[in-house]
Amino acid sequence: MGRPRRRRKGGFRLWISRFGAFLGILSALILTALISGLLWAGGRVQLATVGMPDATALNQETAGGITQVYSTDKVLLGEIYSRFQEREDLVNIPQTLRDATVSIEDQRFYSHPGIDLRGIARALYKNASGARRGEGASTLTQQLVRNVILRNREKTERRKLQEALLAYQVERSMTKDQILERYLNEVNYGGQIYGVKMAAKLYFGKALKDITLSEAALVAGLVQLPPKTYPFRHLDAALERRNTVLGKMLDLKKITRAQYDQARAEKIKIQPNEPRVVSEEYKAPHFVRYVLRQLIARHGQEVVLQGGLKIYTTLNWEMQQRADEILRAGIRAERGRQVTEGALICLEPHTGWIRAMAGGVDEKSLYNFATQGGRQPGSSFKPVVYAAAFNTGKYGPDTEMIDRPLRLGRKTWPRNYGGKGGHGGSYSIEDAVAQSLNTIPAQLIQRVGWSAVVDLAKKMGVKSKMPSNDLSICLGTSLVTPLEMASVFSTFANGGDHANPIAIRLVLDGKKNILERNEPRITKSVLRESTAANIGRCLEAVVQRGTAKAANVVEGARGKTGTTTDNRDTWFVGYTKELVTAIWACNREVKPKLNKQGKAVLDKNGKPEMSQRYLVMDSDATGGHVCAPIWGRYMQAAVPIQQRAGLEPIALPEDRQKQLAEAAKAPPTPRPDRTNDDGAMVVVMCEESSKRATAFCPDVVEKAFSQGTKIATCRQHKTFTDEAALKPGEPAEPTPSPAPRRRRRRDLARDEEKRSEQEKLRREREAAQEATDETQAPREATPSEVEVLICSESSKRATDYCPEKVTRRFPAGIHIRACTLHRARPGEEDR
């Protein structure tokens, strides 16, 4: 027999001990996970509280989202009302509407502490089970916090945590009735309708106390998805949602079956017209709408229309009033020439600030002719062609050219205005501009190339698309706006620098934070300053003896007329040293659109749709006869207003060149010598060149020399004309030196020895002078000189805004251009 099998001892006890160890490890893991989870949750909560608003903000009334627009002379141009909202006390809100809201949005509103844990669990379960549409987990308090305090609908973890924390705080500081009242007055009920009072008024045309159970259920159902249940556009969806609300009220026994059936069967009558929200009562309406379009494009409609912004613009209200009055009167006076519409735009040339904008004769029209669309500028575009030619350095105002058309294949093109061909006479370019000949700019664009003209036009402010490889653009066949033409001519007035048009200086949000600040944006040296001066000389001839004599009532006026070949558009664009203004006029006819039956076509609001067309004006309706007189009357009124605003105008480039040329006629004379008490000759020396100073040396010092000593005159500093002709940072062209001749080594050694002796003598004289320098009185400026504060950064006349200034002497009477590099920040100056 085999040995009996031994029984294992302790098998059950071993199993029990192992199970106990497993439970211990599991408990430790669970405890660790709980602690880690709590720490993680605490960290997330702490992170969510960073920058979280205070719940007490709910006790303050909302600003209503009113955006305000101001001019530079502190006139309120308009207020934008972005919402319909009127508040009502809870006691005046029908009980049916309160019950409907609580039933569909938060049935445990009166029992939870601001956060509904059961609702959250139910929502999570329905989402996990793939329910088609689960119930929302946000309570009324959370929704109120989201709409009033956070104003944020992003579905992020941080926003949800903030919403829950704030809701809990609100429940501690307000009663349930106070929360419900605020909710019913603040929630969006579709479109820009906020609060139940305005919802009843605008949807049903009723007072809040008169709405029915069916209407109350419809209003309560709009809160969940206002855009998709907006009754004016989605009435069927709104009625379906109403039925859902009624069913929920029936389940919660807020209404009886009979009330449910009656309310569901009731036919809802919605008001026929959807309300318009944004106020149209503006001063300078075309300008205000132009500003709003820009801001909406950059910041969004909600920020602009509901953000309570303060918008500070560049417009001057006094100047704008004159623009509206003079444009309307001018167009009305020209109705005999079949002129019915026009536009005016006025800019500061060196900042680009839009000072006035009249976008049409009818202020109620939403179309802005000054900035929208585009019309052919005719001959007013020719200065761009001449500028492109002058920029090459091959042409100038005195260049003689033959008045003859181009031969393009078998055809000749173009003809001059009135259908006359070139007669072959010789004209200077200045006379060609004054008489607005067509043949000479056609010759120039063929020589410099259409691409050079197009590129220059874009640099000077033309944003509209221009045709390629088309010589006819030299006659103004490409579409542009008056704003673009004013921007182009501002480059001529600004010495060749181009300032982009600006309408908005400063924008503050509802909390006074800077949302946007715009400084002048200047592109340097789009044209040579000499080119700008020569164009100004030609445009001055247009006003004095050419096609725009009617504009000669304004001192220092320069400009160009324009009339299209078909006589549908007429222009005058001109400038002074203070302002640039473009005037456009046409014969515009507006009529209702008709269908095949001859009846008016109606839009969605039941109003007739309008169509417009541009008709031919009388042959006498030219830029010189129509637009130049309007320009003259406006600029006579606007220039004094601009001068009173405190802006120091800059000299026009052609005036500056005349002044500098006169100053350059007299050669630089050495400063006079004198004799000191020791009988030595005291000479004013240029510190930089160590030679006898002229009137144009910026830094000088007096030094004593023996009588009869010959001292060379400084040639390093010529005249201020040379310095002023240069732009800041532009290097002077070196003076060409004669070609060096070959020299023998013996001559070179002799010259080196001579230089050494001269240097030794100079050091001895300086040592002798040091003993007497302290007793010498400072030299007084001669009567023929003036001391001027110069900006050390721009080398121009310093203003109050230049940080570093130096004093320099210049010949009396010379004009020095003021520094435009340093200016006051928009919104900080008092203009």
Secondary structure, DSSP 8 states (H G I E B T S, - for coil): --------SSHHHHHHHHHHHHHHHHHHHHHHHHHHHHHHHHHHHHHHHTT---GGGGGS-----EEEEE-TTS-EEEEEE--EE----GGGS-HHHHHHHHHHH-TTTTTSSS--HHHHHHHHHHHHTT-SS------HHHHHIIIIII------HHHHHHHHHHHHHHHHHS-HHHHHHHHHHHSB-STTEESHHHHHHHHHS--GGG--HHHHHHHHHTSS-TTTT-TTT-HHHHHHHHHHHHHHHHHTTSS-HHHHHHHHH------SS----S----SSHHHHHHHHHHHHHHH-HHHHHHS--EEEES--HHHHHHHHHHHHHHHHHTGGGT--EEEEEEE-TTT-BEEEEE--S-TT-S--TTTSS-B--GGGGHHHHHHHHHHTTS--TT-EEE---EEETTEEE--BTTTB-----EEEHHHHHHTT-SHHHHHHHHHH-HHHHHHHHHHTT--S---SS-GGGGGT-S-B-HHHHHHHHHHHHTTT-EE--B-EEEEE-TTS-EEEE----EETTSS-HHHHHHHHHHHHHHHHHSTTGGGGGSTT-EEEEEE-TTSSEEEEEEE-SS-EEEEEEEEEEEEE-B-TTS-B-B-TTS-B-EEEEEE---TT--IIIIIHHHHHHHHHHHHHHHHHTT------HHHHHHHHHHHHHS---B---EE-TTS-EEEEEETTT-SB-BTT-SSEEEEEE-TT----B--SS--HHHHHTS-TT---------------HHHHHHHHHHHHHHHHHHHHHHHHHHHHHTTS------TTEEEEEEETTT-SB--TT-S-EEEEEEETT----B--SS---TTTS--
